[in-house]
Structures are given as C-alpha cells and as structure tokens.
C-alpha cells in the first residue's frame, strides 16, 4: 500500500500548510503580546534576555494555545476526513480553534 493511501498519512506539504495556518491564527490572536515583546527587545542586545523574559514567555504561551500538537492533529484529522482537498475550506478545518486566549486558558483549566 502506498503512503498516500495509508489511513492517517498526511504529506509534509499539507502538514506545513496546516501548521502555517495555525501560526497565522496565533499571530492574529497574540498580536498585542508579540508587539509588547518586540517593543521591549527593540534597541537591546544581551539585556533583552533578562529585561524581556516575561513578555517573551507571555507571547509564547499565547502562541502555544494555537500552535500545538493537539491542534495540529485535530486539523490533520479534519483534512483527512474532508478527503485531503487540494484547496481546503480553512474556515471548516480551523473551526473552533479561533478562540480568545482567555477563553482557551479557562477551558484548559476547567
């Protein structure tokens, strides 16, 4: 049986595209935290590692709410269920992942 016909197999190209879409989603929702880190780091060199540590951690925590193995696996599963479309409907594949960081944190805690 060839790889493209194996159940659960996703091409590297499709996986990269899915990860990229999750990254764009994270960028959209974490924009203010990412900008806060960038402003802190601007004009600094080595001191950035200490001075901006909290802002960096906050931005990374936010991004991780969207770009993580669980979400990647879920979108790959949806992509496979949609019969591996060449031009997928990203609104369908990413449905439910477009959540504000506060809501995502609450749902993980509860």
C-alpha positions, 0 to 999 in steps of 0.5 A: 500500500502506498503512503498516500493511501495509508489511513492517517498519512498526511504529506509534509506539504499539507502538514506545513500548510496546516501548521502555517495556518495555525501560526497565522491564527496565533499571530492574529490572536497574540498580536498585542503580546508579540508587539509588547515583546518586540517593543521591549527587545527593540534597541537591546542586545544581551539585556533583552534576555533578562529585561524581556523574559516575561513578555517573551514567555507571555507571547509564547504561551499565547502562541502555544494555545494555537500552535500545538500538537493537539491542534495540529492533529485535530486539523490533520484529522479534519483534512483527512476526513474532508478527503485531503482537498487540494484547496481546503475550506480553512474556515471548516478545518480551523473551526473552533480553534479561533478562540480568545486566549482567555477563553482557551486558558479557562477551558484548559483549566476547567 
